[in-house]
């Protein structure tokens, strides 16, 4: 991931951590436990305020999730 010029909107701190989460996107993905939605999290290191940004998810990642869950 590229370096972000990030400043926390809550406390104005400029140091952060990057994380990733996956979530089910609809009825069928919940039934088959496939996480079709992928989000990048930017977490402020001072106050822990977190912002989520939608990221692209791959078909290969979805297939892997299906067989490993």
PDB file of N, CA, C and O in Angstrom:
ATOM      1  N   UNK A   1       0.851  -1.182   0.000  1.00  0.00           N
ATOM      2  CA  UNK A   1       0.000   0.000   0.000  1.00  0.00           C
ATOM      3  C   UNK A   1       0.889   1.234   0.000  1.00  0.00           C
ATOM      4  O   UNK A   1       1.949   1.251   0.625  1.00  0.00           O
ATOM      5  N   UNK A   2       0.461   2.231  -0.684  1.00  0.00           N
ATOM      6  CA  UNK A   2       1.235   3.465  -0.770  1.00  0.00           C
ATOM      7  C   UNK A   2       1.161   4.271   0.521  1.00  0.00           C
ATOM      8  O   UNK A   2       0.228   4.122   1.311  1.00  0.00           O
ATOM      9  N   UNK A   3       2.148   5.118   0.721  1.00  0.00           N
ATOM     10  CA  UNK A   3       2.196   5.975   1.899  1.00  0.00           C
ATOM     11  C   UNK A   3       1.081   7.015   1.806  1.00  0.00           C
ATOM     12  O   UNK A   3       0.930   7.679   0.780  1.00  0.00           O
ATOM     13  N   UNK A   4       0.313   7.153   2.862  1.00  0.00           N
ATOM     14  CA  UNK A   4      -0.782   8.115   2.892  1.00  0.00           C
ATOM     15  C   UNK A   4      -0.351   9.396   3.583  1.00  0.00           C
ATOM     16  O   UNK A   4       0.409   9.360   4.550  1.00  0.00           O
ATOM     17  N   UNK A   5      -0.824  10.499   3.103  1.00  0.00           N
ATOM     18  CA  UNK A   5      -0.643  11.773   3.783  1.00  0.00           C
ATOM     19  C   UNK A   5      -1.881  11.954   4.657  1.00  0.00           C
ATOM     20  O   UNK A   5      -2.763  12.755   4.346  1.00  0.00           O
ATOM     21  N   UNK A   6      -1.934  11.202   5.748  1.00  0.00           N
ATOM     22  CA  UNK A   6      -3.134  11.111   6.572  1.00  0.00           C
ATOM     23  C   UNK A   6      -3.004  11.983   7.817  1.00  0.00           C
ATOM     24  O   UNK A   6      -1.955  12.039   8.459  1.00  0.00           O
ATOM     25  N   UNK A   7      -4.092  12.653   8.132  1.00  0.00           N
ATOM     26  CA  UNK A   7      -4.199  13.389   9.387  1.00  0.00           C
ATOM     27  C   UNK A   7      -5.547  13.031   9.986  1.00  0.00           C
ATOM     28  O   UNK A   7      -6.579  13.142   9.324  1.00  0.00           O
ATOM     29  N   UNK A   8      -5.536  12.600  11.244  1.00  0.00           N
ATOM     30  CA  UNK A   8      -6.759  12.179  11.921  1.00  0.00           C
ATOM     31  C   UNK A   8      -7.748  13.343  11.979  1.00  0.00           C
ATOM     32  O   UNK A   8      -7.390  14.434  12.422  1.00  0.00           O
ATOM     33  N   UNK A   9      -8.986  13.122  11.538  1.00  0.00           N
ATOM     34  CA  UNK A   9      -9.977  14.198  11.587  1.00  0.00           C
ATOM     35  C   UNK A   9     -10.427  14.527  13.014  1.00  0.00           C
ATOM     36  O   UNK A   9     -11.019  15.581  13.248  1.00  0.00           O
ATOM     37  N   UNK A  10     -10.150  13.636  13.964  1.00  0.00           N
ATOM     38  CA  UNK A  10     -10.578  13.842  15.341  1.00  0.00           C
ATOM     39  C   UNK A  10      -9.520  14.583  16.169  1.00  0.00           C
ATOM     40  O   UNK A  10      -9.843  15.554  16.853  1.00  0.00           O
ATOM     41  N   UNK A  11      -8.253  14.129  16.112  1.00  0.00           N
ATOM     42  CA  UNK A  11      -7.218  14.716  16.975  1.00  0.00           C
ATOM     43  C   UNK A  11      -6.077  15.371  16.196  1.00  0.00           C
ATOM     44  O   UNK A  11      -5.176  15.950  16.803  1.00  0.00           O
ATOM     45  N   UNK A  12      -6.100  15.289  14.872  1.00  0.00           N
ATOM     46  CA  UNK A  12      -5.101  15.904  13.985  1.00  0.00           C
ATOM     47  C   UNK A  12      -3.719  15.240  14.038  1.00  0.00           C
ATOM     48  O   UNK A  12      -2.742  15.828  13.575  1.00  0.00           O
ATOM     49  N   UNK A  13      -3.620  14.030  14.592  1.00  0.00           N
ATOM     50  CA  UNK A  13      -2.360  13.295  14.636  1.00  0.00           C
ATOM     51  C   UNK A  13      -2.071  12.754  13.244  1.00  0.00           C
ATOM     52  O   UNK A  13      -3.004  12.474  12.491  1.00  0.00           O
ATOM     53  N   UNK A  14      -0.790  12.598  12.880  1.00  0.00           N
ATOM     54  CA  UNK A  14      -0.470  12.148  11.518  1.00  0.00           C
ATOM     55  C   UNK A  14       0.215  10.778  11.473  1.00  0.00           C
ATOM     56  O   UNK A  14       0.730  10.392  10.424  1.00  0.00           O
ATOM     57  N   UNK A  15       0.234  10.039  12.578  1.00  0.00           N
ATOM     58  CA  UNK A  15       0.763   8.683  12.557  1.00  0.00           C
ATOM     59  C   UNK A  15      -0.411   7.706  12.616  1.00  0.00           C
ATOM     60  O   UNK A  15      -1.369   7.916  13.360  1.00  0.00           O
ATOM     61  N   UNK A  16      -0.327   6.648  11.832  1.00  0.00           N
ATOM     62  CA  UNK A  16      -1.461   5.748  11.676  1.00  0.00           C
ATOM     63  C   UNK A  16      -1.004   4.322  11.457  1.00  0.00           C
ATOM     64  O   UNK A  16       0.174   4.067  11.203  1.00  0.00           O
ATOM     65  N   UNK A  17      -1.932   3.402  11.556  1.00  0.00           N
ATOM     66  CA  UNK A  17      -1.736   1.997  11.222  1.00  0.00           C
ATOM     67  C   UNK A  17      -2.725   1.646  10.117  1.00  0.00           C
ATOM     68  O   UNK A  17      -3.775   2.275   9.987  1.00  0.00           O
ATOM     69  N   UNK A  18      -2.383   0.648   9.332  1.00  0.00           N
ATOM     70  CA  UNK A  18      -3.252   0.184   8.259  1.00  0.00           C
ATOM     71  C   UNK A  18      -3.686  -1.241   8.589  1.00  0.00           C
ATOM     72  O   UNK A  18      -2.863  -2.069   8.981  1.00  0.00           O
ATOM     73  N   UNK A  19      -4.968  -1.525   8.431  1.00  0.00           N
ATOM     74  CA  UNK A  19      -5.500  -2.870   8.633  1.00  0.00           C
ATOM     75  C   UNK A  19      -6.459  -3.221   7.518  1.00  0.00           C
ATOM     76  O   UNK A  19      -6.733  -2.395   6.647  1.00  0.00           O
ATOM     77  N   UNK A  20      -6.968  -4.432   7.536  1.00  0.00           N
ATOM     78  CA  UNK A  20      -7.899  -4.894   6.509  1.00  0.00           C
ATOM     79  C   UNK A  20      -8.959  -5.769   7.156  1.00  0.00           C
ATOM     80  O   UNK A  20      -8.655  -6.574   8.036  1.00  0.00           O
ATOM     81  N   UNK A  21     -10.203  -5.612   6.721  1.00  0.00           N
ATOM     82  CA  UNK A  21     -11.277  -6.498   7.158  1.00  0.00           C
ATOM     83  C   UNK A  21     -12.065  -6.944   5.934  1.00  0.00           C
ATOM     84  O   UNK A  21     -12.056  -6.287   4.893  1.00  0.00           O
ATOM     85  N   UNK A  22     -12.735  -8.057   6.078  1.00  0.00           N
ATOM     86  CA  UNK A  22     -13.636  -8.556   5.042  1.00  0.00           C
ATOM     87  C   UNK A  22     -15.001  -8.762   5.668  1.00  0.00           C
ATOM     88  O   UNK A  22     -15.114  -9.127   6.838  1.00  0.00           O
ATOM     89  N   UNK A  23     -16.035  -8.526   4.879  1.00  0.00           N
ATOM     90  CA  UNK A  23     -17.405  -8.659   5.367  1.00  0.00           C
ATOM     91  C   UNK A  23     -18.274  -9.283   4.285  1.00  0.00           C
ATOM     92  O   UNK A  23     -17.990  -9.155   3.094  1.00  0.00           O
ATOM     93  N   UNK A  24     -19.335  -9.959   4.714  1.00  0.00           N
ATOM     94  CA  UNK A  24     -20.296 -10.525   3.763  1.00  0.00           C
ATOM     95  C   UNK A  24     -21.074  -9.387   3.124  1.00  0.00           C
ATOM     96  O   UNK A  24     -21.386  -8.398   3.786  1.00  0.00           O
ATOM     97  N   UNK A  25     -21.387  -9.521   1.846  1.00  0.00           N
ATOM     98  CA  UNK A  25     -22.028  -8.436   1.139  1.00  0.00           C
ATOM     99  C   UNK A  25     -23.518  -8.586   0.912  1.00  0.00           C
ATOM    100  O   UNK A  25     -24.194  -7.593   0.643  1.00  0.00           O
ATOM    101  N   UNK A  26     -24.049  -9.782   1.008  1.00  0.00           N
ATOM    102  CA  UNK A  26     -25.469  -9.980   0.734  1.00  0.00           C
ATOM    103  C   UNK A  26     -25.957 -11.309   1.269  1.00  0.00           C
ATOM    104  O   UNK A  26     -25.235 -12.020   1.967  1.00  0.00           O
ATOM    105  N   UNK A  27     -27.189 -11.631   0.932  1.00  0.00           N
ATOM    106  CA  UNK A  27     -27.837 -12.832   1.457  1.00  0.00           C
ATOM    107  C   UNK A  27     -27.055 -14.099   1.134  1.00  0.00           C
ATOM    108  O   UNK A  27     -26.737 -14.869   2.040  1.00  0.00           O
ATOM    109  N   UNK A  28     -26.738 -14.332  -0.144  1.00  0.00           N
ATOM    110  CA  UNK A  28     -26.071 -15.571  -0.542  1.00  0.00           C
ATOM    111  C   UNK A  28     -24.653 -15.653  -0.002  1.00  0.00           C
ATOM    112  O   UNK A  28     -24.186 -16.739   0.340  1.00  0.00           O
ATOM    113  N   UNK A  29     -23.968 -14.530   0.080  1.00  0.00           N
ATOM    114  CA  UNK A  29     -22.615 -14.576   0.636  1.00  0.00           C
ATOM    115  C   UNK A  29     -22.648 -14.870   2.135  1.00  0.00           C
ATOM    116  O   UNK A  29     -21.711 -15.460   2.672  1.00  0.00           O
ATOM    117  N   UNK A  30     -23.721 -14.463   2.809  1.00  0.00           N
ATOM    118  CA  UNK A  30     -23.864 -14.813   4.225  1.00  0.00           C
ATOM    119  C   UNK A  30     -24.178 -16.299   4.390  1.00  0.00           C
ATOM    120  O   UNK A  30     -23.646 -16.951   5.289  1.00  0.00           O
ATOM    121  N   UNK A  31     -25.040 -16.834   3.525  1.00  0.00           N
ATOM    122  CA  UNK A  31     -25.416 -18.249   3.592  1.00  0.00           C
ATOM    123  C   UNK A  31     -24.185 -19.134   3.380  1.00  0.00           C
ATOM    124  O   UNK A  31     -23.981 -20.101   4.115  1.00  0.00           O
ATOM    125  N   UNK A  32     -23.363 -18.802   2.372  1.00  0.00           N
ATOM    126  CA  UNK A  32     -22.192 -19.619   2.056  1.00  0.00           C
ATOM    127  C   UNK A  32     -20.925 -19.143   2.754  1.00  0.00           C
ATOM    128  O   UNK A  32     -19.843 -19.674   2.503  1.00  0.00           O
ATOM    129  N   UNK A  33     -21.048 -18.137   3.638  1.00  0.00           N
ATOM    130  CA  UNK A  33     -19.931 -17.610   4.423  1.00  0.00           C
ATOM    131  C   UNK A  33     -18.780 -17.145   3.535  1.00  0.00           C
ATOM    132  O   UNK A  33     -17.621 -17.478   3.783  1.00  0.00           O
ATOM    133  N   UNK A  34     -19.106 -16.376   2.501  1.00  0.00           N
ATOM    134  CA  UNK A  34     -18.109 -15.803   1.609  1.00  0.00           C
ATOM    135  C   UNK A  34     -18.060 -14.304   1.866  1.00  0.00           C
ATOM    136  O   UNK A  34     -19.074 -13.615   1.760  1.00  0.00           O
ATOM    137  N   UNK A  35     -16.894 -13.812   2.198  1.00  0.00           N
ATOM    138  CA  UNK A  35     -16.730 -12.389   2.476  1.00  0.00           C
ATOM    139  C   UNK A  35     -16.391 -11.663   1.180  1.00  0.00           C
ATOM    140  O   UNK A  35     -15.228 -11.606   0.781  1.00  0.00           O
ATOM    141  N   UNK A  36     -17.407 -11.108   0.525  1.00  0.00           N
ATOM    142  CA  UNK A  36     -17.233 -10.469  -0.766  1.00  0.00           C
ATOM    143  C   UNK A  36     -16.854  -8.999  -0.695  1.00  0.00           C
ATOM    144  O   UNK A  36     -16.459  -8.417  -1.704  1.00  0.00           O
ATOM    145  N   UNK A  37     -16.966  -8.398   0.461  1.00  0.00           N
ATOM    146  CA  UNK A  37     -16.623  -6.984   0.628  1.00  0.00           C
ATOM    147  C   UNK A  37     -15.300  -6.882   1.379  1.00  0.00           C
ATOM    148  O   UNK A  37     -15.100  -7.541   2.400  1.00  0.00           O
ATOM    149  N   UNK A  38     -14.404  -6.053   0.866  1.00  0.00           N
ATOM    150  CA  UNK A  38     -13.096  -5.875   1.492  1.00  0.00           C
ATOM    151  C   UNK A  38     -12.910  -4.399   1.809  1.00  0.00           C
ATOM    152  O   UNK A  38     -13.205  -3.540   0.978  1.00  0.00           O
ATOM    153  N   UNK A  39     -12.421  -4.101   3.013  1.00  0.00           N
ATOM    154  CA  UNK A  39     -12.226  -2.725   3.448  1.00  0.00           C
ATOM    155  C   UNK A  39     -10.827  -2.552   4.018  1.00  0.00           C
ATOM    156  O   UNK A  39     -10.300  -3.440   4.689  1.00  0.00           O
ATOM    157  N   UNK A  40     -10.234  -1.399   3.743  1.00  0.00           N
ATOM    158  CA  UNK A  40      -8.969  -1.015   4.353  1.00  0.00           C
ATOM    159  C   UNK A  40      -9.290  -0.080   5.507  1.00  0.00           C
ATOM    160  O   UNK A  40     -10.084   0.850   5.364  1.00  0.00           O
ATOM    161  N   UNK A  41      -8.668  -0.334   6.654  1.00  0.00           N
ATOM    162  CA  UNK A  41      -8.877   0.491   7.844  1.00  0.00           C
ATOM    163  C   UNK A  41      -7.635   1.347   8.083  1.00  0.00           C
ATOM    164  O   UNK A  41      -6.513   0.844   8.030  1.00  0.00           O
ATOM    165  N   UNK A  42      -7.831   2.626   8.344  1.00  0.00           N
ATOM    166  CA  UNK A  42      -6.759   3.531   8.738  1.00  0.00           C
ATOM    167  C   UNK A  42      -7.039   3.924  10.185  1.00  0.00           C
ATOM    168  O   UNK A  42      -8.067   4.529  10.487  1.00  0.00           O
ATOM    169  N   UNK A  43      -6.105   3.569  11.085  1.00  0.00           N
ATOM    170  CA  UNK A  43      -6.314   3.736  12.521  1.00  0.00           C
ATOM    171  C   UNK A  43      -5.308   4.737  13.073  1.00  0.00           C
ATOM    172  O   UNK A  43      -4.100   4.557  12.920  1.00  0.00           O
ATOM    173  N   UNK A  44      -5.802   5.787  13.711  1.00  0.00           N
ATOM    174  CA  UNK A  44      -4.945   6.797  14.322  1.00  0.00           C
ATOM    175  C   UNK A  44      -4.191   6.160  15.492  1.00  0.00           C
ATOM    176  O   UNK A  44      -4.790   5.468  16.315  1.00  0.00           O
ATOM    177  N   UNK A  45      -2.885   6.392  15.566  1.00  0.00           N
ATOM    178  CA  UNK A  45      -2.080   5.814  16.645  1.00  0.00           C
ATOM    179  C   UNK A  45      -2.255   6.530  17.977  1.00  0.00           C
ATOM    180  O   UNK A  45      -1.895   5.986  19.021  1.00  0.00           O
ATOM    181  N   UNK A  46      -2.796   7.726  17.958  1.00  0.00           N
ATOM    182  CA  UNK A  46      -2.967   8.450  19.214  1.00  0.00           C
ATOM    183  C   UNK A  46      -4.328   8.183  19.852  1.00  0.00           C
ATOM    184  O   UNK A  46      -4.394   7.734  20.996  1.00  0.00           O
ATOM    185  N   UNK A  47      -5.409   8.453  19.128  1.00  0.00           N
ATOM    186  CA  UNK A  47      -6.749   8.332  19.725  1.00  0.00           C
ATOM    187  C   UNK A  47      -7.499   7.076  19.294  1.00  0.00           C
ATOM    188  O   UNK A  47      -8.582   6.803  19.810  1.00  0.00           O
ATOM    189  N   UNK A  48      -6.934   6.295  18.341  1.00  0.00           N
ATOM    190  CA  UNK A  48      -7.499   5.043  17.831  1.00  0.00           C
ATOM    191  C   UNK A  48      -8.758   5.235  16.980  1.00  0.00           C
ATOM    192  O   UNK A  48      -9.475   4.270  16.716  1.00  0.00           O
ATOM    193  N   UNK A  49      -9.034   6.465  16.548  1.00  0.00           N
ATOM    194  CA  UNK A  49     -10.133   6.720  15.620  1.00  0.00           C
ATOM    195  C   UNK A  49      -9.863   5.910  14.352  1.00  0.00           C
ATOM    196  O   UNK A  49      -8.729   5.872  13.874  1.00  0.00           O
ATOM    197  N   UNK A  50     -10.882   5.271  13.807  1.00  0.00           N
ATOM    198  CA  UNK A  50     -10.710   4.395  12.652  1.00  0.00           C
ATOM    199  C   UNK A  50     -11.637   4.813  11.519  1.00  0.00           C
ATOM    200  O   UNK A  50     -12.821   5.076  11.730  1.00  0.00           O
ATOM    201  N   UNK A  51     -11.081   4.871  10.320  1.00  0.00           N
ATOM    202  CA  UNK A  51     -11.860   5.129   9.104  1.00  0.00           C
ATOM    203  C   UNK A  51     -11.720   3.917   8.202  1.00  0.00           C
ATOM    204  O   UNK A  51     -10.647   3.319   8.120  1.00  0.00           O
ATOM    205  N   UNK A  52     -12.808   3.552   7.521  1.00  0.00           N
ATOM    206  CA  UNK A  52     -12.809   2.423   6.608  1.00  0.00           C
ATOM    207  C   UNK A  52     -13.003   2.909   5.181  1.00  0.00           C
ATOM    208  O   UNK A  52     -13.809   3.800   4.913  1.00  0.00           O
ATOM    209  N   UNK A  53     -12.241   2.302   4.267  1.00  0.00           N
ATOM    210  CA  UNK A  53     -12.326   2.620   2.854  1.00  0.00           C
ATOM    211  C   UNK A  53     -12.527   1.319   2.097  1.00  0.00           C
ATOM    212  O   UNK A  53     -11.815   0.342   2.330  1.00  0.00           O
ATOM    213  N   UNK A  54     -13.503   1.306   1.183  1.00  0.00           N
ATOM    214  CA  UNK A  54     -13.783   0.097   0.427  1.00  0.00           C
ATOM    215  C   UNK A  54     -12.643  -0.168  -0.549  1.00  0.00           C
ATOM    216  O   UNK A  54     -12.177   0.730  -1.250  1.00  0.00           O
ATOM    217  N   UNK A  55     -12.206  -1.436  -0.573  1.00  0.00           N
ATOM    218  CA  UNK A  55     -11.130  -1.860  -1.462  1.00  0.00           C
ATOM    219  C   UNK A  55     -11.675  -2.889  -2.446  1.00  0.00           C
ATOM    220  O   UNK A  55     -12.765  -3.428  -2.250  1.00  0.00           O
ATOM    221  N   UNK A  56     -10.928  -3.155  -3.486  1.00  0.00           N
ATOM    222  CA  UNK A  56     -11.320  -4.167  -4.458  1.00  0.00           C
ATOM    223  C   UNK A  56     -11.062  -5.547  -3.879  1.00  0.00           C
ATOM    224  O   UNK A  56     -10.029  -5.777  -3.250  1.00  0.00           O
ATOM    225  N   UNK A  57     -12.003  -6.473  -4.089  1.00  0.00           N
ATOM    226  CA  UNK A  57     -11.793  -7.861  -3.668  1.00  0.00           C
ATOM    227  C   UNK A  57     -11.668  -8.720  -4.913  1.00  0.00           C
ATOM    228  O   UNK A  57     -12.313  -8.455  -5.928  1.00  0.00           O
ATOM    229  N   UNK A  58     -10.842  -9.742  -4.834  1.00  0.00           N
ATOM    230  CA  UNK A  58     -10.603 -10.593  -5.997  1.00  0.00           C
ATOM    231  C   UNK A  58     -11.485 -11.837  -5.945  1.00  0.00           C
ATOM    232  O   UNK A  58     -11.898 -12.272  -4.870  1.00  0.00           O
ATOM    233  N   UNK A  59     -11.766 -12.395  -7.099  1.00  0.00           N
ATOM    234  CA  UNK A  59     -12.552 -13.626  -7.186  1.00  0.00           C
ATOM    235  C   UNK A  59     -11.783 -14.778  -6.543  1.00  0.00           C
ATOM    236  O   UNK A  59     -12.380 -15.639  -5.896  1.00  0.00           O
ATOM    237  N   UNK A  60     -10.459 -14.796  -6.718  1.00  0.00           N
ATOM    238  CA  UNK A  60      -9.642 -15.843  -6.125  1.00  0.00           C
ATOM    239  C   UNK A  60      -9.719 -15.798  -4.599  1.00  0.00           C
ATOM    240  O   UNK A  60      -9.795 -16.843  -3.954  1.00  0.00           O
ATOM    241  N   UNK A  61      -9.702 -14.609  -4.023  1.00  0.00           N
ATOM    242  CA  UNK A  61      -9.846 -14.460  -2.572  1.00  0.00           C
ATOM    243  C   UNK A  61     -11.193 -14.961  -2.088  1.00  0.00           C
ATOM    244  O   UNK A  61     -11.280 -15.572  -1.024  1.00  0.00           O
ATOM    245  N   UNK A  62     -12.250 -14.707  -2.861  1.00  0.00           N
ATOM    246  CA  UNK A  62     -13.590 -15.187  -2.494  1.00  0.00           C
ATOM    247  C   UNK A  62     -13.666 -16.709  -2.532  1.00  0.00           C
ATOM    248  O   UNK A  62     -14.281 -17.318  -1.658  1.00  0.00           O
ATOM    249  N   UNK A  63     -13.046 -17.328  -3.535  1.00  0.00           N
ATOM    250  CA  UNK A  63     -13.036 -18.789  -3.629  1.00  0.00           C
ATOM    251  C   UNK A  63     -12.250 -19.372  -2.461  1.00  0.00           C
ATOM    252  O   UNK A  63     -12.667 -20.361  -1.859  1.00  0.00           O
ATOM    253  N   UNK A  64     -11.120 -18.760  -2.143  1.00  0.00           N
ATOM    254  CA  UNK A  64     -10.313 -19.227  -1.007  1.00  0.00           C
ATOM    255  C   UNK A  64     -11.111 -19.123   0.297  1.00  0.00           C
ATOM    256  O   UNK A  64     -11.075 -20.044   1.114  1.00  0.00           O
ATOM    257  N   UNK A  65     -11.827 -18.019   0.500  1.00  0.00           N
ATOM    258  CA  UNK A  65     -12.671 -17.863   1.692  1.00  0.00           C
ATOM    259  C   UNK A  65     -13.728 -18.953   1.767  1.00  0.00           C
ATOM    260  O   UNK A  65     -13.996 -19.490   2.842  1.00  0.00           O
ATOM    261  N   UNK A  66     -14.329 -19.283   0.629  1.00  0.00           N
ATOM    262  CA  UNK A  66     -15.387 -20.302   0.595  1.00  0.00           C
ATOM    263  C   UNK A  66     -14.871 -21.648   1.070  1.00  0.00           C
ATOM    264  O   UNK A  66     -15.543 -22.321   1.852  1.00  0.00           O
ATOM    265  N   UNK A  67     -13.687 -22.058   0.614  1.00  0.00           N
ATOM    266  CA  UNK A  67     -13.161 -23.374   0.947  1.00  0.00           C
ATOM    267  C   UNK A  67     -12.449 -23.443   2.287  1.00  0.00           C
ATOM    268  O   UNK A  67     -12.256 -24.539   2.813  1.00  0.00           O
ATOM    269  N   UNK A  68     -12.058 -22.330   2.851  1.00  0.00           N
ATOM    270  CA  UNK A  68     -11.338 -22.361   4.122  1.00  0.00           C
ATOM    271  C   UNK A  68     -12.218 -22.034   5.320  1.00  0.00           C
ATOM    272  O   UNK A  68     -11.773 -22.198   6.456  1.00  0.00           O
ATOM    273  N   UNK A  69     -13.438 -21.581   5.111  1.00  0.00           N
ATOM    274  CA  UNK A  69     -14.325 -21.264   6.248  1.00  0.00           C
ATOM    275  C   UNK A  69     -15.104 -22.444   6.603  1.00  0.00           C
ATOM    276  O   UNK A  69     -15.911 -22.394   7.531  1.00  0.00           O
TER     277      UNK A  69
END
